[in-house]
Amino acid sequence: MAEAEDKDYTVEHKVSFETTHWSVVLAASDTNAPNVQEALTNLCNAYWYPIYAYVRRCGYNSHDAQDLTQEFFARLLRSHYFALADRKRGKFRSFLISSLKHFLSHEWDKAKAQKRGGGAKIISIDEEEGENRYKFEPRDNVAADVLFDRRWALTLLEQVLSRLKTEYEKSGKAELFNTIESALTGSEKLPSYTEIGKKLDMTEGAVKVAVHRLRQRYGELLREEIANTVSSPEEVEEELRNLFEALKTG
């Protein structure tokens, strides 16, 4: 068994900024362009649960919360809301919550008088999944705004972990990922490097390198995911700090 074995566990990657970024969405003059609409739909599909949790915390039951969430995104994606977004305060998170508050205060009564969303499912919402997640939320001591920010942060981390896992699986390194994944959280469940090496037929040094690369790639993907939701590269670190602050609450 040689140190060179570690090369077999390297996940090839290339850091890039794609056209699905919120900055591109904000910059687009034509919000009906196919690539922009796809970008918005992907973001909404990824981050529907924080909206759902906010609505539930405002006192709506699960069925109404599902309808409200679906109708909110339907109106958002079909309207010119995005064209009105302030580039100087271009965080997708901030824009969504302010738009939601306006919708709940001024638009929902109007929507109830009409055929909601035209009967179409704009984004994929699983009511059972939403309720299964919501029942574990703090009950009384967390305000809706605080819950939204915390859920947004946790959803973002879930997206990052899913992307990272997929990368390892595509590279044939699923066993390595499943074995050292807990290194990302500092969990005491992580076996010793010696134990991992024996399991994966790697040297202890190779395991250390693999863990280091896992953490490094996780950080890269985390910043990429945040970049998808802010309007400029300068906002990435600020949003990162804000989200980790949100995780301390609740």
N, C-alpha and C positions, 0 to 999 in steps of 0.2 A: 504494500500500500504506500503510495508516494504522495507528496504535496501536490504534484501535478493533477491528482484526482480532482482537486477543487475546480479545475477548469471545466469539468463536466457539469458542475452545478452552477455555472454562471448563467444568469438570465440576460440575454442580449436585449438592449433597449436603446431608444433614441428619444431624447427630450425634445419636444416640439410644441408649438402653440398652434392649435387648429382653428378653423373658421367657426367653430361652435362656441367660441368665447363670448361672454356677455359684452365685452368691449366691442366686438364686431357687430353684435346685435344692436347696441346703442348707436354705433356709427352708421348703420345701414339706413339709407334714405327710403328704401322701399321695404316696409315691414312685411309685405306679402311675397317677397322673394322666397323661392323654395328652400334655399339653404338656411335662411334666417328662421323661417317657420319651423323647420326641422330642429334647429338649435333650441328654439324656445320650447318646443314640445318635449324634447329630451330633458331639458332642465326641469320643466314642470313635472314630468313623470318621475324624475329622480327625487324631487323635493316636495311631493304632495303631502307627505305625512305631517311635517311641521305645521302646515296650514290646517290640516284636519284636526290636529291636537289643539291648536289655538281656538278653533271654532267650538270644539267640545268643551274647552275650559271656559268659554263664554256662556255656557249653559245650555247649548243645544243638544238634543239627544242624538244617538248614533245615526239614525236614518236621516234626520235633517242635516246633520253635519256632513254626511256623504253628499246629499243634494247640493248643499251650499258650496262645498269644495269643488264639485264638478261644475256647477254653474259659474263660480268665480273664475275658474280657469277657462271655461268656454267663452265668457265675455272678455277675458283678458287677451286670449289668443285671437279673437275675432275683431277686436277693437283697435283703436290707435293709442292705447295706453302707453305702449312701448315708445312710441314716437315722442311722447311727452316726458319721458324720463330725463332727469337732470344729470348730465354727464359729470358734473362736479360732485354729485352724490350718487354715483352710479353702481352701488352695491346691489346686486340682484336681491339679496336677502332684505335689505331695507326697502327697496322698491316694492317687493311682494307684500310685505306686512303693511305698508302704508296704503297700498291699493286695496288690500283686503279690508282694512278698517273702513275705508271709504265705501266699499261695496256693502259691508254689513250695515253701515249707518244710513246709506242713501239709496242703494240700488236693489236690495233684496226684496223689499215690498213690491217694487215694480216687477221684479222677475217672477214673483209668485203669481202675479196677475196674468202672466204670459205663459206660453209653453216653454218650460225651462230648457235652455240649451238646445231647443229644437228637437229634443228627444234623442240627441246624439251623445255618445260617450267620447268626450274630447281627450281625456287622459285615463289611464288604467288605475282605478281605485278599487281595492279589495276591502270591503266594509268589515269583513271578519278579521282580516289582518290588522286593519286600523284599530278595531276594538280590542283585539288581543294585545296590541302594543300599548294602547291607551290605559288599560286597566292597571298597568304597572307604573303609571305616572304618579308623582306625588299628588295627594288629594287636595290639601287645603293651604299649604304654605308657599305655593309657587304661583305667581300671577301669570296670566296668559302670555304677556310679552316675554317674560323670563323663560317660560316653558317653550315658547317658539324658538328663541335663540339657542336654548340647550338642545332641543330636538334637531334644529338645523345643524348644529355642530356634530351631533352624533350621526345624523344621516350622512353628512359629508365624510366622516371617518369610515362609515360603512361602505360608501362608494369607493373610497381609496383602497380599502382592504379587498373588496371584490375585484377591482382592477389588478391589484398586485397578485392575488391568487390566480386569476386568469392567465397572467403573464407566466407564472411558474408552471401552470398546467400545460400551457401551449409549448413550453420549452422542455416538457417531460420531467419537471422537477416537483411534481405534486407531493411526493413523499417528503422531500426536503422541506417544502413550505409547511406542511402539516406538522412536521416535527419541531420546527423552530419558530413558528408563528407567534407563540407566546412571548418571544423575546421583544416583540414590539410594545408590549404593555408592561414589561418588567415583572411579569408573573412569576411567582415562586414555583409554578408548575413546570417551568422549563428544566429539562434534565441537564445534567452536567455535560460539558463539551465532550468529555471522554465517553459518556454513555451514548450520546448522539453519534459520535464517531464509530462506535462499535455497531450501532444499529444500521448506519448507512455506509459502512465500510469506508470511512474517511479518517484522516488523521485529526488530532485535536486542533492543530493549526488550521487545517482546511475548514473545520467547523467554525472557528473564530472568524475566518474570512467570510464565510457564507452568511453568518449572522450580521456582520458589519455591512455587507452588501444589501442584505434584506432591509436593514434599518435605513441605509442610505437611499435605496430606491423608494421606500415608503415615504421618506421626506420629500423626494422629488415629485412623486405622484400627488402628495398632499398639496403641495404648492401649485401643481398643475390644475388640480380640481378647484382650488380656491380661485385661480386665475380665470376659470370658467364663469365665475360669479361676480367679478369686479370689473371696473371699467379701465383700469390701468395697472401696469406692473408694480407701480409704487404702492398700490393698495394691498398687495398680497400679504406682506408681513404685518401690516396693521390689522387686516382681517384675521390673520392667523392668531394674533394676540387676543383679539376680541372673542374669537371662538373658544380659545382655551379658558378665557375668563368665564364664558358662559357655562363651560363644563364644570366649573367649581360650584355652581349654584344647584339648588334642587336636591 
